[in-house]
Structure formats: structure tokens, C-alpha cells
Amino acid sequence: MSYRKTLTVLWALLTAGTLGAAELEGSIESVNLDRKSFVVEGITFFVTETTEFAGGLEGFIDLVRGLEVEVDFEFENGRHVATAIEPGD
């Protein structure tokens, strides 16, 4: 992981812990259909019924390995919960 990406991940984690919400952009590394989760920059994000999809993404089924995404999330009960997901740049 590059220095810039490491700082981005650390900032996202710190922001989520202190402010309740943050965002992270990166490539989806893996998807777990059973747990409705996916991994970006080594962080597992969970999708819920209230997760919003934008930019042509219609739902969890659109999340595939290699897709660049921007994830808005909150840290709840020890988990990173995606509040909104859209294609990244």
C-alpha cells in the first residue's frame, strides 16, 4: 500500500471513530455474498438495508472485485457500515 493510501485509510478510520462518519475511495478487493460485505484498502464494509447506491450502482450485486468505489461509512458496533456507495474516479 502506498504512503498516500496508508494516510487515507488512517484518516478514514480516525475520522469514523471521532466524528461517526467518513469516506474512503479505492478498489474492491473481495466481496462476501453471505455476509453482505466487501473489502476496500483492507477494511471490511458491511451493506445494510439502508445503504444507498448511486452513480449507476443499483445494489449489493453490482459490487465486484476490481471496481473502484467511494464508500461513505459509519463505525457502528465495531463494524464499518457503508451508508452510501458510488463508483470512484
N, C-alpha and C positions, 0 to 999 in steps of 0.2 A: 504494500500500500504506500502511495506517495506521501510525502510530508504534508502537502496541502490537504489530501483526503483524510489523513490522520487528524489534522486540526479540525477539519469539518465535522468528522464523527465525534470528536471530543466536545466540540462546541454544541452539537445537537444533543448529546447526552447531558451535558451540564445545563443547557437551556431547558430541556424537558424536565429535569429534576427540580429546577428552581422556579420556572415560570408555568409549568404544566403543559406547555405545547411547544413544538419545534418542527423543523422540516429538514429533510435530508434528500439529496439527489444522488443517484448512482444507478448502476446496472443490477438487475435482479440476478442473484447468484443461484438461487434454488427456490422451488415452490413446493409446499407440502399441502396437498389437497385435503388430507384427512383433518389436519389441524387448522386449515384455512389461514395459512401463514406463508410468508416469503422472506427471503434474506437479501438485504442490501448492505454493502460495506460491513459484512459480518454481524449485522444486527437483525434479529428476527422480529418481524412486524406481524401482528395479527389483524385480520379483517373481521369486522362485525357487521351486523345488520344496518348500522348507521354510517358505515364508511361510504364516503361519496367518491364516485368515479367521474372523471372529466376528460376532455380532450380526445374523445373517441373511445375511451375505455368504458365498457358497459357493466363490468362486474369482475369478480374474482377470476373467472375462467379466462379473462383476457390477459392475466398476468403470466408471463412466460420467461423462462431463463434467457438472459441477454437483453431484455427490454430495459431501456433507460427510463427511469421514473423519478418523479418528485413526490416524496411522501410527506404529508403533514401528519404529525402524530402526537399522542399524549402518552405519558408514562403512568399507567394505572395498575395497581395491584401487582407490581413487579413485572409488568409486561409493556412492551411498546405497542400501542394500539393505533393503527392507521385510521386517521379521521378523514383524509382525502388523498387520492392518488391520481396523478395525471402523467402523461408521457413527459420525459425530460428533454432537454435540449441535446 
